[in-house]
Amino acid sequence: MLQYGKRIWILLVILLLVGCSQSSSEEGEKSGKELTVLFNFPTSTIDPHLDSNYTAVRAGVGETLVKISEELELEPWLAEKWESKDGQNWMFQIREGVTFHNGKKVDARAVKESLERASKDNPAVKAALKIRKMEADGQRLTIQTEEVFPQFPSELVHPNTAIIDVAEKDFDKKPVGTGPFKVASFEPGVALNVERFEKYWDGKAKLDKATFAFNEDANARQMALRSGDADIVFRPPVENLEQLKAEKAKIESVPGLRTHQLIFNMDSPYMKEENVRKAVDALMDRKEIVEHILNGHAVAAKGPFLADFPFAPSYEEKKSGIEAAEQYFTQAGFQIQNGKLAKDGKPVRFKVLTYSSRPELPLIAQILQAKAKELGIEMEIQQAENIDEYLAANDDWDFATYSSLTAPRGDAAYFLNAAFMPDGALNYANINHPKLTAIIHQLNKTVEANERNKLAKAALKIIDKEMLRSFIVHPNIIVAYRDGVKNWVTSKSEYYILTKELDVEK
């Protein structure tokens, strides 16, 4: 009840902010074009180097050196071009004519200082970039990585590497970037208000202002769209899509690069057993999840990547269902006693983490809980306010529902490094697998595409065989927006939302 009340309060604050914005617009700038995006993940900071929700880049405030196209190809952004003869020493030519929102010129030195701050303040960025040294000369930035690193430019797509003026101080609430919009105000957990940057290097944005608001409650988001208080809504409830269509909303449901999954805590006395992990995976009814939770807006996952990627291997069919799960538990030394699953004479109880900002994840946990009950397994479901913070700080859980972009740059290396290397940013399971680590290290040093695909497949086969993670479904990206919104593109990478081309009818 308290959680519900909190969500309603947040929605009311958002509507008040939007209303005030609209009122001031009517009084001062009647010809202005504005819209409101309602996103599902709130954030307490918009520091692009620290914000795990990538709000600054998504809201058009920050930009990276390199971006990813909808065809999953690297494109120049703040860097006009880059080159390397050996995969370790890189030259990036920084685009001429770019200024920060405070009017300062963006040159190689400014870029160097921004990347240095990102690496210093965010250990995950430091681990991902592997920069040994940088030198700036005018618009020319040279970077030497710690080792041969052929996919280095793709790491510079990541929103946590966005270029900002590090001489400014209020990074949490007003970072100074280079994008088509600059920060007007930010209310942590509620909304970011932006306004057009008139001297944007790539031409003025079509919108004068925009609000990038947050609400974890899917029903509250679709209510805001129906009432006219939001123009674009991310991830409305799938059960309400037909109703929204009937009310003239536009709906886009496109295959994305995201995978819902189970993370097994390798420090758990239960989950360190391979057959226990396989038993939990066998309880997962993927067909029911696709058809009844996601209403067909997803495909069942066999691994972290969609099957049409060249680095996705062919997987052996796995046993599934109650009987298969019971067999795996038996092989792990568990017994059924008085209708309860037990180990060493003690009833088994699993603690499962989930979170509500992706509303299907708690439902997936509940389906798993119901299946486990048939085997006499007690499963405690706990919702975390911030799943990443909880997973990083606690080890009192057995497994967790989780969702992440697995191939946001069209390459396997990002996810394999983040989720399975000992220092990986998403390695909440504390996986330390020497053979797997060696393969990923080799992948990181390999340039030739076919050989990279072979190494990625070898790594994925180990992950699959030992059930180091369970991959559930690949959900579609679902966005609903009102009829007057123009030039909307549902980004497969989920990185680019407020763009200079986005427009709205007056």
C-alpha positions in Angstrom: 0.0 0.0 0.0 2.8 2.4 0.9 4.6 1.5 -2.4 1.4 2.2 -4.4 1.0 5.5 -2.6 4.6 6.5 -3.3 4.1 5.8 -7.1 0.9 7.9 -7.2 2.7 10.7 -5.4 5.5 10.6 -7.9 3.0 10.7 -10.8 1.3 13.7 -9.2 4.6 15.5 -8.9 5.4 14.7 -12.6 2.0 16.0 -13.7 2.5 19.2 -11.7 6.0 19.7 -13.2 4.6 19.1 -16.7 1.6 21.4 -16.0 3.9 24.2 -14.8 6.1 23.7 -17.8 3.1 24.0 -20.1 1.7 27.0 -18.2 4.9 28.9 -18.4 5.2 28.0 -22.1 1.7 29.4 -22.8 2.5 32.6 -21.0 5.9 33.2 -22.4 6.4 31.3 -25.6 3.2 30.3 -27.2 4.8 29.2 -30.4 7.2 26.8 -28.6 7.2 23.1 -29.3 7.4 20.9 -26.2 6.8 17.3 -25.3 7.1 14.9 -22.4 8.7 11.5 -22.4 7.8 9.2 -19.5 10.5 6.6 -18.9 10.4 3.6 -16.6 13.7 3.9 -14.8 14.1 6.8 -12.3 17.5 8.1 -11.5 19.0 10.1 -8.6 21.8 11.6 -10.7 22.3 12.7 -14.3 26.1 12.6 -14.1 26.7 10.8 -17.4 29.8 9.0 -16.0 27.9 7.5 -13.1 24.2 7.2 -14.1 23.5 3.6 -14.9 20.2 4.7 -16.6 22.1 6.8 -19.1 19.7 9.7 -18.8 22.0 12.4 -20.1 22.5 10.7 -23.4 18.9 9.4 -23.7 17.7 13.0 -23.1 20.0 14.5 -25.7 22.2 16.3 -23.2 25.4 14.3 -23.7 27.1 12.7 -26.6 29.9 10.1 -27.0 32.8 10.0 -29.4 31.2 7.1 -31.3 27.5 6.1 -31.7 25.7 2.9 -32.9 23.3 3.0 -35.9 20.0 1.2 -36.1 21.9 -1.3 -38.3 24.3 -1.9 -35.4 27.2 -0.3 -37.1 29.6 2.2 -35.6 29.2 5.8 -36.7 31.2 9.0 -36.0 29.7 11.3 -33.5 32.0 13.7 -31.6 34.9 11.9 -33.2 35.0 12.5 -37.0 37.2 9.4 -37.6 39.5 7.0 -35.9 42.2 4.6 -36.9 44.7 2.1 -35.5 47.4 0.0 -37.2 47.9 -2.5 -34.4 44.6 -2.5 -32.3 46.4 -0.9 -29.4 47.5 2.6 -30.4 44.5 4.7 -31.6 44.1 8.1 -33.1 40.7 9.9 -32.8 40.1 13.1 -34.7 37.7 15.2 -32.7 35.1 17.0 -34.7 35.7 20.8 -35.3 33.1 23.3 -34.4 31.6 21.6 -31.4 31.0 23.5 -28.2 29.8 22.6 -24.8 26.6 24.2 -23.6 28.6 26.9 -21.8 30.3 27.9 -25.0 33.7 26.3 -24.5 35.3 24.6 -27.4 35.5 20.8 -27.5 39.0 19.8 -28.4 41.1 16.8 -27.7 42.2 18.0 -24.3 38.6 18.4 -23.2 37.8 14.9 -24.4 40.9 13.5 -22.7 39.9 15.2 -19.4 36.4 13.9 -19.6 37.5 10.3 -20.3 40.0 10.5 -17.4 37.2 11.6 -15.1 34.9 8.8 -16.3 37.6 6.2 -15.7 38.6 7.6 -12.3 35.0 7.9 -10.9 33.5 4.8 -12.5 35.5 1.5 -12.0 33.4 -0.2 -14.7 34.4 2.4 -17.3 38.0 2.0 -16.3 37.8 -1.8 -16.7 35.9 -1.5 -20.0 38.2 1.1 -21.7 41.6 -0.4 -20.5 43.3 3.0 -21.3 47.0 3.1 -20.5 47.7 6.7 -21.6 46.3 9.5 -23.7 47.8 12.5 -25.4 46.0 15.6 -26.8 47.1 17.8 -29.6 44.6 20.2 -30.9 41.7 18.1 -32.3 43.8 15.0 -32.3 43.6 12.5 -29.4 45.9 9.5 -29.3 45.0 6.7 -26.9 47.1 3.6 -26.0 45.2 0.7 -24.5 46.7 -1.7 -22.0 46.7 -4.5 -24.5 45.6 -5.1 -28.1 42.0 -4.2 -28.1 40.4 -4.2 -31.5 36.8 -3.4 -30.3 38.0 -0.3 -28.4 35.9 2.2 -30.5 32.7 0.2 -29.7 33.4 0.8 -26.0 33.2 4.5 -26.7 29.6 4.1 -27.7 28.7 3.5 -24.0 26.7 6.4 -22.5 29.0 6.4 -19.4 31.8 7.7 -21.7 29.8 10.8 -22.8 31.9 13.9 -23.1 31.3 16.7 -20.6 33.1 19.8 -19.4 34.8 18.6 -16.3 35.7 22.1 -15.2 32.0 22.5 -14.2 31.0 21.2 -10.8 27.3 20.3 -10.5 27.6 17.0 -12.4 24.7 15.3 -10.5 22.1 17.9 -11.5 23.5 20.0 -14.3 26.2 18.3 -16.4 27.4 20.5 -19.3 27.4 18.4 -22.4 27.4 18.9 -26.2 24.0 17.6 -27.2 21.0 19.3 -28.9 19.5 20.0 -25.5 20.9 21.5 -22.3 19.7 21.0 -18.8 17.1 23.4 -17.5 16.4 21.7 -14.2 16.5 18.2 -12.6 14.4 16.8 -9.8 16.0 13.5 -8.7 13.7 10.5 -9.2 11.0 12.7 -10.9 12.0 14.5 -14.0 14.7 16.2 -16.1 13.7 19.3 -18.0 15.8 20.3 -21.0 15.7 23.2 -23.5 17.1 23.6 -27.0 20.8 24.4 -27.3 20.8 27.1 -29.9 24.4 26.6 -31.0 24.3 22.8 -31.4 27.0 21.7 -33.9 24.6 19.5 -36.0 21.8 22.0 -36.4 19.1 23.2 -34.1 16.6 20.7 -32.5 13.0 21.0 -33.7 11.7 21.0 -30.1 12.1 24.1 -27.9 11.8 22.2 -24.7 11.2 18.7 -23.4 10.6 16.9 -20.1 12.2 13.5 -19.5 10.1 12.2 -16.6 10.3 8.9 -14.7 7.8 6.5 -13.2 8.3 2.8 -12.5 4.6 2.1 -12.5 3.5 0.9 -16.0 -0.2 1.7 -15.3 0.7 5.2 -14.2 2.7 5.7 -17.4 -0.2 4.6 -19.7 -2.6 6.8 -17.6 -0.3 9.8 -18.3 -0.4 9.1 -22.0 -4.2 8.7 -22.1 -4.7 11.9 -20.1 -2.4 13.9 -22.4 0.2 14.5 -19.6 2.8 12.5 -21.5 3.4 12.4 -25.3 5.7 9.3 -25.4 5.6 6.5 -22.9 8.1 3.7 -22.6 6.9 0.1 -21.9 3.2 0.6 -21.3 1.4 -2.5 -19.9 1.2 -5.0 -22.8 -2.4 -5.9 -21.7 -3.4 -2.3 -22.5 -1.9 -1.9 -26.0 -5.2 -2.6 -27.9 -7.0 -0.1 -25.7 -4.3 2.5 -26.4 -4.6 1.8 -30.1 -8.3 2.3 -30.0 -7.7 5.7 -28.4 -5.5 6.6 -31.5 -2.1 6.2 -29.8 0.7 4.9 -32.0 2.3 1.7 -30.8 5.8 0.4 -31.8 6.9 -3.0 -30.7 10.3 -3.8 -32.2 12.9 -6.6 -31.4 15.5 -5.1 -29.2 18.9 -6.1 -27.9 17.8 -6.9 -24.4 17.5 -10.2 -22.5 15.6 -11.0 -19.4 17.6 -13.5 -17.3 18.3 -15.1 -14.0 21.6 -14.3 -12.2 22.8 -17.1 -9.9 24.7 -16.1 -6.9 27.9 -18.2 -6.9 28.4 -17.4 -3.2 25.1 -19.1 -2.4 25.6 -22.6 -0.9 22.8 -23.8 -3.2 23.7 -22.0 -6.5 27.3 -23.0 -6.5 26.0 -26.4 -7.5 25.7 -26.7 -11.3 22.8 -29.2 -11.1 20.8 -26.8 -8.8 21.2 -24.0 -11.4 20.0 -26.4 -14.1 17.0 -27.4 -11.9 16.0 -23.8 -11.5 16.3 -23.2 -15.2 14.2 -26.3 -15.9 11.4 -24.8 -13.9 11.3 -21.8 -16.2 8.2 -21.9 -18.5 9.4 -19.6 -21.3 6.3 -20.3 -23.5 4.0 -19.2 -20.7 6.1 -16.0 -20.2 6.1 -15.1 -23.9 2.4 -15.8 -24.4 0.8 -14.7 -21.1 3.1 -12.2 -19.5 4.4 -10.4 -22.6 1.4 -11.1 -24.9 3.7 -12.4 -27.7 5.9 -9.3 -27.6 9.1 -11.4 -27.0 10.8 -14.6 -28.1 12.1 -17.3 -25.9 15.8 -17.1 -25.2 18.4 -19.9 -25.5 21.3 -17.7 -24.7 22.1 -14.0 -24.2 21.9 -13.0 -27.9 19.2 -13.3 -30.6 19.8 -16.3 -32.8 20.5 -14.3 -35.9 23.7 -12.8 -34.6 26.8 -14.5 -36.2 28.3 -15.1 -32.8 25.2 -17.0 -31.4 25.9 -20.7 -31.4 23.5 -23.6 -31.9 22.5 -24.8 -28.4 21.5 -28.3 -27.4 17.9 -28.7 -26.3 17.6 -28.6 -22.5 15.4 -30.7 -20.3 12.6 -28.7 -18.8 9.6 -29.2 -16.6 8.9 -30.4 -13.1 10.3 -33.9 -13.6 13.5 -32.6 -15.2 14.0 -30.2 -12.3 13.5 -33.0 -9.8 16.1 -35.1 -11.5 18.6 -32.3 -11.4 17.9 -31.7 -7.7 18.3 -35.4 -7.0 21.7 -35.4 -8.8 22.7 -32.5 -6.6 22.0 -34.5 -3.4 18.6 -33.1 -2.6 15.6 -35.3 -1.4 11.8 -34.9 -1.2 10.8 -35.4 2.5 7.2 -35.0 3.5 6.4 -33.2 0.3 9.3 -30.7 0.8 12.6 -30.4 -1.0 15.4 -30.9 1.5 19.2 -30.9 1.6 20.9 -32.7 4.5 17.6 -33.0 6.2 16.8 -29.3 6.1 13.9 -27.8 3.9 15.1 -25.7 1.0 14.3 -22.0 0.9 15.4 -19.8 -1.9 15.6 -16.0 -1.7 14.8 -14.4 -5.1 15.4 -10.8 -6.0 13.3 -8.8 -8.5 12.4 -5.2 -9.2 9.3 -3.4 -10.4 10.6 -1.0 -13.0 10.3 -3.8 -15.5 6.9 -5.0 -14.4 7.2 -8.4 -16.1 10.1 -9.4 -14.0 8.1 -9.8 -10.7 5.6 -11.8 -12.7 8.3 -14.1 -14.0 9.5 -14.6 -10.4 5.9 -15.5 -9.4 5.6 -18.1 -12.2 8.9 -19.6 -11.0 7.6 -19.5 -7.4 4.5 -21.4 -8.4 6.5 -24.1 -10.3 8.9 -24.4 -7.4 6.0 -24.9 -5.0 5.0 -28.1 -6.9 8.3 -29.5 -5.9 7.9 -28.4 -2.3 10.4 -25.6 -2.6 9.7 -22.4 -0.6 10.7 -19.3 -2.5 10.9 -15.9 -0.9 10.5 -13.0 -3.4 12.0 -9.7 -2.4 11.7 -6.5 -4.5 14.7 -4.2 -4.6 14.3 -0.5 -5.1 17.6 -0.3 -7.0 18.5 -3.8 -8.2 22.1 -2.9 -9.3 22.9 -1.3 -6.0 21.4 -4.2 -4.0 23.2 -6.9 -6.1 26.5 -5.1 -5.8 26.3 -4.6 -2.0 24.7 -7.8 -0.8 25.2 -11.5 -1.0 22.1 -12.7 0.9 20.3 -13.9 -2.2 20.2 -17.1 -4.2 19.2 -15.8 -7.6 17.7 -12.7 -9.2 15.6 -11.7 -12.2 17.5 -9.2 -14.2 17.4 -7.5 -17.6 20.2 -6.0 -19.6 21.2 -5.0 -23.1 23.4 -7.8 -24.2 24.5 -6.6 -27.7 24.0 -2.9 -27.7 27.0 -2.5 -30.1 26.3 -5.5 -32.2 29.3 -7.4 -30.7 29.5 -10.2 -28.1 32.5 -8.9 -26.2 30.6 -6.2 -24.3 28.3 -8.6 -22.4 30.8 -11.4 -22.0 33.3 -8.9 -20.4 30.7 -7.2 -18.3 28.9 -10.3 -17.0 31.5 -13.0 -16.8 35.0 -11.5 -16.3 36.0 -11.3 -12.6 36.0 -7.5 -12.7 33.0 -7.1 -15.0 30.5 -4.4 -14.2 27.6 -6.9 -14.4 29.3 -9.8 -12.7 27.0 -9.6 -9.6 27.2 -13.4 -9.4 31.0 -13.3 -8.6 31.8 -15.7 -11.4 35.5 -16.5 -11.6 35.9 -19.2 -14.3 39.6 -19.5 -15.4 38.8 -21.2 -18.7 36.0 -18.8 -19.6 38.2 -15.8 -18.6 41.0 -17.0 -20.9 38.7 -17.3 -23.9 37.3 -13.8 -23.3 40.8 -12.5 -23.0 41.6 -14.0 -26.3 38.5 -12.6 -27.8 39.4 -9.1 -26.6 42.8 -9.4 -28.5 41.4 -10.9 -31.7 40.8 -8.7 -34.8 39.5 -11.1 -37.5 35.7 -11.3 -37.4 35.3 -15.0 -38.0 37.8 -15.9 -35.4 36.1 -13.5 -32.9 32.8 -15.2 -33.6 34.3 -18.7 -33.0 35.7 -17.5 -29.6 32.4 -15.9 -28.6 30.6 -19.2 -29.4 33.1 -21.1 -27.4 32.5 -18.9 -24.4 28.8 -19.1 -24.8 28.9 -22.9 -24.9 30.6 -23.0 -21.5 28.1 -20.6 -20.1 25.3 -22.7 -21.4 26.7 -26.1 -20.4 27.4 -25.0 -16.9 24.3 -22.8 -16.6 26.3 -19.9 -15.3 23.2 -17.7 -16.1 19.7 -18.6 -17.2 18.4 -16.6 -20.2 14.6 -16.4 -20.3 13.3 -14.2 -23.1 14.3 -11.4 -25.5 11.5 -8.8 -25.0 10.5 -6.3 -27.6 10.9 -2.6 -27.0 7.4 -1.2 -26.7 6.7 2.5 -27.0 3.4 4.2 -27.2 3.0 7.8 -28.3 0.3 10.2 -29.2 -0.6 10.9 -32.8 1.0 14.4 -33.0 4.5 13.2 -32.3 6.7 13.2 -35.4 10.0 11.7 -36.4 10.0 9.2 -33.5 12.5 6.3 -33.9 12.5 3.4 -31.4 16.2 2.9 -30.9 17.3 -0.7 -30.7 20.2 0.2 -28.5 17.8 2.2 -26.2 20.4 4.9 -26.0 18.9 7.6 -28.2 15.5 9.1 -27.2 15.4 12.9 -27.3 17.0 13.7 -30.7 17.3 16.9 -32.7 14.8 15.5 -35.3 12.1 14.6 -32.8 9.1 16.9 -33.3 5.5 17.5 -32.3 2.6 19.2 -33.9 1.5 22.4 -32.2 
